[in-house]
């Protein structure tokens, strides 16, 4: 007996070849009916014998396109209508928009074969794609995902492309960005004023030659501009640093292929899979020692890790094939501003940085930086979530019946908006410290709200009164709720790990506004819905000179020493920072408690210890001193740690770090190596977590906050907690740093109604 099966599939089912897959499957099984894209997902009506339809259902789930993601699968059995064929019907745009948009994904192997096949009509064509790869999030203007709703809508397909697009057996069947050299976008090389120098493949070839000769190229990529130069050319890298105003922060690198990466770095199997994944993020990889590096010192300034990505778009593949060498591939912006996505913006802002521009005429609708990921403690750890991952949602229970805007933090900002239980966390926006970043922040909020036709009913933000995200939230005339920064970190980790039961949250970072008005950052938090208990924290210390101490980290080091030794501090020997000319002036600030805010920050403790040991006295970028402290321990494998004291003060356990300072001073006097001291310091912090967990009697411990971007600290803490029988939870797909705050704020909202 012929039955009809009505199927509604929601999730990532647009832009991944789902309709062609269903069409071919229906033909294979002799199923009649139709499939249609809608703004909610994919709708199917299928008719056949019940046994055949059950087979049809099983194959949809087992054989679906590899880049698809099925979030819900509804099915209803009905009486047959009498369909005589199976067809793909024209998309529906009516109704609430709930379909999920796929992130931009890297070029597939089939397209690569075509690009480098001289006999193929897409030979060396830099906009080759199919249903399995190519731009998605950066080019889509509206749902459903149809060509007319993307920036490819202005390019009319030629007869050959249209034949592929309408052929059910072709992998470009209903591939919306389909194009070829005859009908699609083209590249152009210009000077830094926009004057055309060459076009099409000659432009790519000329750009490669310019890079080899020491020039800096601004390349219009998938989600914005990148600045490229020869990574082995110290002079050019220095020039890029000067022009971009980026003194020592490591540059991201693009390598031609995995063989060159393996020559330069240690690459584990998980790291290899990550490097070659469809997301194609920047992966932090350990440099090999005693290898003649092709990367100039000026790219990384001694960092033992390289941030490496492989070519992920056809344009990158073609250019890197021409080059055959690693290149710097850093964001196309002036430091701390959003990346440029339009030619007008790029020539205006990058014209004094780049010598040449490799541009194209396909519009980018929204900026999407390169994502940054590493493997730590045996898992993927997201450092920056953007291309390849955004805007895929996190599913969160408890918010299905209202819409919330989570405004995120001030640094490394992301925002989040929900539709039902789907929480859409934006791509990385950045630090909200200039007008360009603030405008980008507002644009991303408007973009997501318009895209999914959302009208938030409330807004959640940070408690810090001076955060731009907080001030913006206060202007919205919506019910407003503020969440303490470190509690939001804990809630973010809980949301990602789908936890609601009683846990101990270890929330360590550099700066966050505390509920008592001081700067927190070394917190042990017990969550309880809309409230939390500050069950432990680091003994506070002062930041002489205020915010400037974050860069002049030797001042923090002096503050730590002063806290322990008082006015006898200058009697200490073998402490380089005490010889600084300004040291006695800073001591006077501490004596009189002038402009010296109090903090419990773990991140600032890292900075201060780095300065005391003599590893780094001056941070040129955020967390540099702490990173250098971590890297100094690289060659020292030890289980030793410093004795530490846990005090009980007003129902909270307070980690007193005075013993650590005394031990470090003694080690320095004994001539101990700074790297060994650093290793012992990291081990000590892991022991402190275990000791406080023991006192609070929790089975489950969460590790979150920017300090757990530190691989050594994270792995040591996870190891020690597991050895002591604890269940440990960390963040993986969402950053542990401030890029994950918006998810934590959304989790807070789930307790409100």
C-alpha positions in Angstrom: 0.0 0.0 0.0 1.3 3.4 -1.0 1.7 5.9 1.9 2.8 9.5 2.1 5.5 10.6 4.5 5.7 14.3 5.5 9.2 15.2 6.7 10.5 18.4 8.2 14.2 18.6 8.8 15.8 21.5 10.7 19.4 22.2 11.2 22.3 22.8 8.7 20.5 21.6 5.7 20.9 24.5 3.3 24.1 25.2 1.3 25.3 21.6 1.9 23.8 19.8 -1.1 20.9 18.4 0.9 18.2 18.8 -1.8 20.3 17.1 -4.5 21.1 14.3 -2.0 17.4 13.8 -1.3 16.5 14.0 -5.0 19.1 11.3 -5.9 18.0 9.1 -3.0 14.4 9.3 -4.0 15.2 8.4 -7.6 17.3 5.5 -6.4 14.5 4.1 -4.3 11.7 5.0 -6.7 10.1 7.4 -4.2 7.8 10.1 -5.6 7.1 13.5 -4.2 9.0 16.7 -3.7 11.5 18.6 -1.6 11.6 22.3 -0.9 13.9 24.8 1.0 12.1 27.1 3.4 13.2 29.7 5.9 12.6 27.0 8.5 14.6 24.2 7.0 13.8 21.5 4.5 10.3 20.1 3.8 9.8 16.8 2.1 6.7 14.9 1.0 7.5 11.4 -0.2 5.3 8.5 -1.4 6.1 4.8 -1.7 5.4 1.5 0.0 5.9 1.9 3.8 9.0 -0.4 3.8 10.6 1.7 1.1 9.8 4.9 3.0 11.4 3.5 6.1 14.5 2.7 4.1 14.3 6.3 2.7 14.3 7.6 6.3 17.2 5.5 7.4 19.4 6.6 4.5 18.6 10.2 5.1 20.1 9.9 8.5 23.0 7.6 7.6 24.1 8.9 4.2 23.4 12.7 4.6 25.9 15.2 3.2 29.0 15.3 5.4 28.7 19.1 6.1 25.0 18.9 7.1 23.8 18.8 10.7 20.3 17.5 11.5 18.9 19.3 14.6 15.4 18.0 14.5 13.7 15.4 12.3 9.9 15.4 12.3 7.9 12.8 10.4 4.1 12.3 9.9 2.5 9.4 8.1 -0.5 10.4 5.8 -2.7 9.1 3.0 -1.0 9.2 -0.4 -1.9 11.9 -3.0 -0.7 10.1 -6.0 2.6 11.8 -6.9 4.1 10.6 -10.2 7.7 11.9 -10.0 10.1 13.5 -7.5 11.1 17.1 -7.9 12.9 20.0 -6.3 10.4 22.8 -5.9 11.1 26.5 -5.7 12.0 27.7 -2.2 9.5 29.2 0.2 10.4 32.4 2.0 7.3 32.7 4.2 7.3 31.9 7.8 9.6 32.3 10.8 13.3 31.9 9.8 14.8 29.0 11.7 17.0 27.3 9.2 20.6 27.2 10.1 23.3 28.8 7.9 26.5 26.8 7.3 29.7 28.6 8.0 32.2 29.3 5.2 34.0 26.1 4.5 37.2 25.2 2.8 37.7 24.1 -0.8 37.0 20.4 -1.3 39.3 17.9 -3.0 37.1 17.6 -6.1 37.2 21.3 -6.7 40.9 21.4 -6.1 41.4 18.7 -8.8 39.5 20.9 -11.3 41.4 24.0 -10.3 44.7 22.5 -11.1 43.7 20.4 -14.2 44.8 22.3 -17.3 42.0 20.6 -19.3 39.2 21.7 -17.0 37.2 24.8 -17.8 37.8 26.0 -14.2 41.6 25.7 -14.5 43.1 28.2 -12.1 39.7 29.8 -11.5 39.7 31.3 -8.0 36.0 31.1 -7.3 35.4 27.4 -8.0 33.0 25.7 -5.5 30.3 23.1 -5.3 27.7 21.9 -2.8 30.5 20.5 -0.6 32.5 23.7 -0.2 32.8 27.4 -0.6 31.5 30.6 1.0 28.2 30.6 2.9 27.9 32.8 5.9 29.9 35.7 4.4 27.8 35.9 1.3 24.2 35.2 2.4 21.8 38.1 2.8 18.6 36.2 3.7 17.0 32.9 4.1 16.2 30.5 2.4 19.7 29.9 1.0 19.1 30.5 -2.7 21.4 32.3 -5.1 19.1 35.3 -5.3 19.6 35.8 -1.6 23.4 35.8 -1.8 26.0 38.2 -3.2 26.3 35.7 -6.2 22.8 36.8 -7.3 24.2 39.6 -9.5 26.2 37.0 -11.5 24.0 35.3 -14.1 25.0 31.7 -14.7 26.3 30.8 -18.2 24.6 27.9 -20.1 27.3 25.4 -18.9 27.0 26.4 -15.3 23.2 26.3 -15.5 23.4 22.8 -17.0 25.5 21.7 -14.0 23.2 23.5 -11.6 20.1 21.7 -12.9 21.7 18.2 -13.3 20.7 15.9 -10.4 23.8 13.8 -11.0 26.2 16.7 -10.9 27.8 17.8 -7.5 26.9 21.4 -8.5 23.2 20.5 -8.6 21.6 23.5 -6.8 25.0 24.7 -5.6 24.1 28.4 -5.2 27.5 30.0 -5.6 28.2 28.1 -8.8 30.4 30.1 -11.2 33.1 29.7 -13.8 35.6 32.1 -15.7 32.8 32.9 -18.2 30.1 34.1 -15.8 31.5 34.5 -12.3 33.6 36.9 -10.2 37.2 37.8 -11.3 40.3 39.0 -9.5 42.3 42.1 -10.1 45.7 43.4 -8.9 45.9 47.1 -8.1 48.4 49.4 -6.6 47.6 50.9 -3.2 45.5 53.6 -4.7 43.2 51.3 -6.7 44.8 51.6 -10.1 44.4 48.3 -12.0 47.8 46.6 -12.8 46.6 43.2 -14.1 43.6 40.9 -14.1 42.5 37.3 -13.8 45.3 34.7 -13.4 48.0 37.2 -14.4 46.9 39.2 -11.3 47.5 36.3 -9.0 50.8 35.5 -10.7 51.9 39.1 -10.3 50.9 39.2 -6.7 53.0 36.1 -6.0 56.0 37.6 -7.7 55.5 40.8 -5.6 55.5 38.8 -2.4 58.7 37.0 -3.4 60.3 40.4 -4.0 59.4 41.7 -0.5 56.1 43.4 -1.0 53.1 43.4 1.3 49.8 42.3 -0.4 46.3 43.1 0.8 44.2 40.1 -0.3 40.4 40.1 -0.3 39.6 36.7 1.2 36.4 35.0 2.2 35.3 37.0 5.2 37.5 40.1 4.8 41.0 41.3 3.8 44.3 39.7 4.9 47.8 41.1 4.8 50.3 38.8 3.2 54.1 38.8 3.0 57.0 36.5 2.8 57.3 34.9 6.3 61.1 34.4 5.8 61.8 38.0 5.0 62.7 39.8 8.3 62.8 43.2 6.7 59.4 42.9 5.2 57.9 41.5 8.4 59.3 44.4 10.3 57.9 46.8 7.8 54.5 45.2 8.2 54.7 45.5 12.0 55.6 49.2 11.7 52.8 50.0 9.3 50.2 47.9 11.0 51.3 49.2 14.4 51.7 45.7 15.9 55.0 45.5 17.8 55.5 41.9 18.9 52.3 40.0 18.9 52.8 36.8 16.8 51.5 36.8 13.3 49.3 34.0 11.8 51.0 32.1 9.0 49.7 30.3 5.9 51.8 27.3 4.7 51.5 25.9 1.2 50.7 22.4 2.4 51.0 19.8 5.2 54.4 18.7 4.1 55.9 22.1 4.8 54.1 22.2 8.1 55.4 18.9 9.2 58.9 20.0 8.4 58.6 23.0 10.7 56.3 21.7 13.5 55.4 18.7 15.6 52.0 17.6 14.4 49.9 15.0 16.3 47.1 13.1 14.6 44.4 15.3 16.2 46.3 18.5 15.2 46.6 17.1 11.6 42.9 16.4 11.4 42.2 19.9 12.7 44.6 21.5 10.3 43.1 19.7 7.3 39.4 19.9 8.4 36.7 21.7 6.4 36.8 24.5 9.0 40.5 25.1 8.2 41.3 27.2 11.3 44.6 28.6 12.4 46.1 25.8 14.6 48.7 26.5 17.2 51.5 24.0 16.6 54.7 23.4 18.5 57.8 24.3 16.6 60.5 21.7 16.1 63.8 22.4 17.8 67.1 22.3 16.0 65.4 22.7 12.6 66.4 25.4 10.1 63.2 27.4 10.2 61.7 29.1 7.1 59.9 31.5 9.5 61.6 34.8 10.5 62.2 35.4 14.2 60.3 38.7 13.7 57.0 36.8 13.0 56.9 35.2 16.4 59.6 36.7 18.7 60.7 33.4 20.2 57.2 32.0 20.7 57.6 28.1 20.7 54.3 27.8 18.8 53.3 28.8 15.3 49.7 29.7 14.4 49.4 28.0 11.1 46.5 27.6 8.6 46.5 25.9 5.2 45.0 27.5 2.1 41.2 27.3 2.4 39.8 29.2 -0.6 40.6 28.6 -4.3 42.3 32.0 -4.4 44.6 31.0 -1.5 45.3 27.6 -3.1 46.3 29.2 -6.4 48.4 31.9 -4.8 50.2 29.5 -2.5 50.9 27.1 -5.3 52.6 29.9 -7.1 54.6 30.9 -4.0 55.5 27.5 -2.5 56.6 29.3 0.7 55.0 30.2 4.1 53.6 33.7 4.3 52.4 35.9 7.0 48.5 35.9 6.7 47.3 38.4 9.3 44.0 40.2 9.5 43.6 43.1 7.1 43.1 45.9 9.7 44.9 48.5 11.7 45.6 46.8 15.1 42.5 46.3 17.3 40.1 47.4 14.5 37.7 45.1 12.6 39.0 43.6 9.4 38.1 45.4 6.2 35.4 43.9 3.9 34.9 46.5 1.2 37.3 48.0 -1.3 36.6 51.5 -0.1 37.4 50.6 3.5 40.4 48.6 2.5 42.1 51.3 0.3 41.3 53.9 3.0 42.7 51.9 5.9 45.2 49.6 4.4 46.6 51.8 1.6 49.5 52.9 3.9 50.2 49.3 4.9 50.0 47.2 1.7 52.0 47.8 -1.5 49.5 46.0 -3.7 45.9 44.8 -3.5 44.6 41.5 -4.9 40.8 42.2 -5.0 37.7 40.7 -6.6 34.2 41.7 -7.4 32.2 39.3 -5.2 30.9 41.3 -2.2 31.5 40.2 1.4 28.4 40.9 3.5 29.9 40.4 6.9 33.4 40.3 8.4 34.5 36.8 9.5 38.1 36.5 10.9 40.1 33.3 10.8 39.3 31.0 13.8 42.1 30.0 16.1 42.2 26.5 17.8 44.7 24.3 19.5 44.8 20.8 21.0 45.2 20.8 24.8 44.5 18.2 27.4 43.5 15.8 24.6 40.7 18.1 23.3 40.1 20.9 20.9 40.3 24.3 22.6 38.7 27.2 20.8 40.7 30.5 21.2 38.9 32.6 18.6 35.6 31.4 17.1 34.8 32.8 13.7 35.3 31.4 10.1 34.3 27.7 9.8 32.4 27.7 13.1 30.2 30.7 13.3 27.2 31.0 13.1 26.4 27.4 14.1 24.3 27.5 17.3 24.6 26.0 20.7 21.4 24.4 22.0 20.4 25.7 25.4 17.3 24.6 27.3 15.2 27.1 29.3 15.0 29.9 26.8 12.6 28.5 24.2 9.8 30.9 25.0 11.5 34.3 24.8 14.2 36.0 22.9 17.4 37.4 24.6 20.3 39.6 23.5 23.5 38.8 25.3 25.9 41.7 24.8 29.1 39.9 25.8 32.2 41.4 27.3 34.5 44.3 26.5 37.5 42.4 25.2 37.3 39.7 22.5 33.6 40.5 22.3 31.0 38.2 20.8 27.3 38.7 21.1 24.6 36.1 21.3 20.9 36.0 20.3 18.6 33.0 20.6 15.7 31.7 18.5 14.0 29.1 20.6 16.6 26.9 22.1 19.2 27.8 19.4 21.8 30.3 20.7 23.5 32.0 17.8 26.9 33.2 19.0 28.4 35.8 16.7 31.7 35.6 15.0 34.6 37.2 16.9 34.1 41.0 17.0 37.1 42.0 19.0 38.0 44.6 21.7 35.4 47.4 22.0 38.1 50.1 22.3 37.6 52.2 19.2 34.7 53.6 17.2 35.3 51.1 14.4 34.9 48.1 16.8 31.9 49.6 18.5 30.2 50.1 15.1 31.0 46.5 14.1 29.5 45.4 17.5 26.3 47.2 16.7 26.2 46.0 13.1 26.6 42.4 14.1 23.7 42.7 16.6 21.5 44.3 13.9 22.7 41.7 11.3 21.7 38.7 13.4 18.4 40.2 14.5 17.4 41.0 11.0 18.7 37.7 9.6 16.5 35.6 11.8 13.8 38.3 12.3 14.4 38.5 16.0 13.1 41.1 18.5 14.8 40.6 21.8 12.6 40.9 24.8 15.4 41.4 27.3 19.1 42.1 27.3 21.9 40.6 29.4 25.2 42.3 29.9 28.3 42.5 32.2 28.2 44.2 35.5 31.1 46.5 34.6 29.5 50.0 34.4 32.1 51.3 31.9 32.0 48.5 29.3 30.7 49.7 26.0 28.6 46.6 25.8 27.0 47.5 29.1 26.4 51.1 28.2 24.9 50.0 24.9 22.6 47.6 26.7 21.3 50.4 28.9 20.1 52.4 25.9 17.8 49.6 24.5 14.7 50.3 26.6 14.4 46.6 27.3 14.4 44.7 30.6 18.0 44.6 31.6 19.9 42.0 33.7 23.6 42.2 34.6 25.8 39.2 35.3 29.0 39.2 37.2 31.9 38.6 34.7 33.4 35.5 36.3 30.0 33.9 37.0 29.3 34.3 33.3 32.5 32.4 32.5 31.3 29.5 34.7 27.8 29.6 33.2 29.4 29.5 29.7 31.3 26.3 30.6 28.1 24.9 32.2 26.1 25.7 29.0 28.6 24.1 26.7 28.8 20.9 28.9 25.0 20.8 29.4 25.4 20.9 33.2 22.9 22.3 35.8 23.8 20.3 38.9 26.0 21.5 41.7 29.6 22.1 40.5 32.7 24.1 41.5 33.6 26.7 38.9 37.3 27.8 38.7 37.2 31.1 36.9 40.6 32.7 36.3 41.4 35.5 34.0 43.0 38.9 33.8 40.3 41.4 34.7 36.7 41.4 35.6 34.5 43.7 37.6 33.7 42.1 41.0 30.5 42.3 42.9 32.4 44.3 45.6 33.6 46.9 43.1 37.2 45.6 43.0 38.9 43.8 40.2 38.4 40.0 40.4 40.2 37.3 38.4 41.2 34.4 40.6 37.7 33.0 41.6 36.2 29.8 42.9 32.5 30.0 42.3 29.6 27.8 43.3 26.7 28.5 40.9 23.1 28.6 42.1 20.8 29.8 39.3 20.5 33.6 39.4 22.9 33.7 42.3 26.4 32.4 43.1 28.7 32.0 46.0 32.3 33.3 45.9 33.6 30.3 47.7 37.3 31.2 47.2 39.6 33.6 45.6 43.3 34.8 45.4 44.6 37.0 48.2 44.3 40.5 46.8 47.2 42.7 45.8 47.5 46.2 44.2 48.1 47.5 40.7 50.3 50.6 41.2 49.6 53.1 38.5 46.3 51.5 37.7 45.6 50.1 34.2 49.2 51.1 33.0 50.5 48.2 35.2 49.0 45.7 32.7 51.7 46.8 30.3 54.4 47.8 32.8 54.2 44.4 34.5 57.3 45.0 36.5 55.1 47.3 38.6 52.9 44.4 39.5 56.0 42.4 40.4 57.1 45.2 42.7 53.6 45.2 44.3 53.8 41.5 45.0 57.2 41.8 46.6 56.2 44.9 48.6 53.1 43.0 49.9 55.4 40.3 51.3 58.5 42.3 52.4 57.1 45.8 52.9 59.7 48.6 53.2 62.5 46.0 53.2 61.8 45.2 49.6 64.9 46.9 48.3 67.2 44.8 50.5 66.4 41.8 48.2 69.1 40.6 45.9 68.9 39.1 42.4 65.6 40.8 41.5 66.2 42.8 38.3 63.0 44.9 38.5 64.2 46.5 41.8 67.0 48.2 39.8 64.6 50.2 37.6 64.8 53.9 38.0 61.1 54.3 38.7 61.0 51.5 41.3 61.2 53.8 44.3 58.5 56.1 42.9 56.2 53.2 42.4 57.0 52.1 46.0 55.8 55.5 47.1 52.4 54.9 45.4 52.2 51.6 47.4 53.3 53.3 50.6 50.5 55.9 50.3 48.0 53.7 48.5 47.7 56.2 45.6 46.2 55.1 42.3 46.7 51.4 43.2 43.4 49.5 42.7 43.0 46.1 44.4 42.7 42.9 42.5 42.5 39.1 43.0 43.4 38.5 39.4 45.2 35.2 38.5 46.3 36.8 35.1 47.9 39.7 36.9 49.6 37.3 39.3 51.1 35.6 36.2 52.3 39.0 34.9 53.9 39.9 38.3 55.6 36.5 38.7 57.0 36.8 35.1 58.5 40.2 36.1 59.9 39.0 39.5 61.6 36.1 37.9 63.0 38.4 35.2 61.3 36.8 32.2 59.3 39.8 31.0 59.2 43.2 32.5 57.1 45.0 29.8 54.1 43.5 28.0 53.7 44.8 24.4 50.4 43.0 24.0 47.8 41.5 26.2 49.0 38.5 28.2 52.5 38.6 26.7 54.3 38.4 30.1 52.1 35.5 31.1 52.7 33.7 27.8 56.4 34.2 28.2 56.2 32.7 31.7 54.5 29.7 30.3 56.9 29.2 27.5 59.9 29.5 29.8 58.8 26.3 31.5 58.8 24.4 28.2 62.1 22.5 28.8 61.5 21.7 32.5 59.5 18.6 33.4 59.0 18.5 37.1 56.3 17.6 39.6 57.7 20.0 42.2 55.6 22.8 43.5 55.8 25.6 46.1 54.2 25.4 49.5 51.1 27.5 49.6 48.6 28.5 52.2 44.8 28.5 52.0 43.3 30.8 54.6 39.6 30.8 55.7 38.2 34.4 55.6 34.5 35.1 56.1 33.3 31.7 54.8 35.6 31.8 51.8 38.9 30.0 51.1 41.6 32.5 50.2 44.8 31.4 48.4 47.7 33.2 50.0 50.5 33.5 47.5 53.0 35.0 49.9 54.7 31.6 50.3 55.2 31.4 46.5 56.9 34.8 46.5 59.3 33.8 49.3 60.1 30.5 47.6 60.8 32.3 44.3 63.1 34.8 46.0 65.0 31.9 47.6 65.3 30.1 44.3 66.6 33.2 42.6 69.1 33.7 45.3 70.2 30.0 44.9 70.7 30.6 41.1 67.7 28.5 40.1 66.8 28.7 36.4 63.8 30.9 35.6 62.2 28.1 33.5 62.2 25.7 36.4 60.8 28.3 38.7 58.0 28.9 36.2 57.2 25.2 36.0 57.0 25.0 39.8 54.7 28.0 39.8 52.3 26.4 37.2 52.3 23.2 39.3 51.5 25.2 42.4 48.4 26.7 40.9 47.1 23.3 39.9 47.7 22.1 43.5 45.7 25.1 44.8 42.7 24.1 42.6 42.9 20.5 44.1 43.3 21.8 47.6 40.3 24.1 47.4 38.2 21.5 45.6 39.0 19.1 48.5 37.8 21.7 51.0 34.6 22.4 49.2 33.7 18.7 48.5 32.5 18.9 44.9 32.7 15.9 42.5 32.6 18.1 39.4 35.1 20.9 38.7 34.9 23.4 35.8 37.9 25.2 34.5 37.2 28.4 32.6 38.4 32.0 32.0 41.3 33.3 29.9 44.0 31.9 32.1 43.0 28.4 30.9 44.1 29.3 27.4 47.5 28.5 29.0 48.2 25.0 27.8 50.6 24.1 30.6 48.2 25.3 33.3 45.2 23.6 31.8 46.8 20.3 31.2 48.4 20.2 34.7 45.2 21.2 36.4 43.2 18.6 34.4 45.8 15.9 35.2 45.9 16.6 38.9 42.2 16.8 39.3 41.6 13.5 37.5 44.4 11.9 39.6 42.4 13.0 42.7 39.2 11.5 41.4 37.4 14.6 40.2 35.3 14.9 37.0 36.8 17.8 35.1 34.9 20.0 32.5 36.6 22.5 30.2 35.5 24.6 27.2 36.1 23.3 23.7 33.9 24.7 21.0 33.4 28.0 22.8 36.4 30.1 24.0 37.2 29.9 27.7 38.2 33.6 27.5 35.9 36.6 27.0 34.7 35.3 23.6 32.5 32.9 25.6 31.0 35.4 28.0 27.9 35.9 25.8 27.0 32.2 26.1 27.3 32.5 29.8 25.0 35.5 29.9 22.5 33.5 27.8 22.7 30.7 30.3 21.9 33.2 33.0 18.8 34.2 31.1 17.6 30.6 31.2 17.1 31.0 34.9 14.9 34.1 34.6 11.7 32.6 33.2 
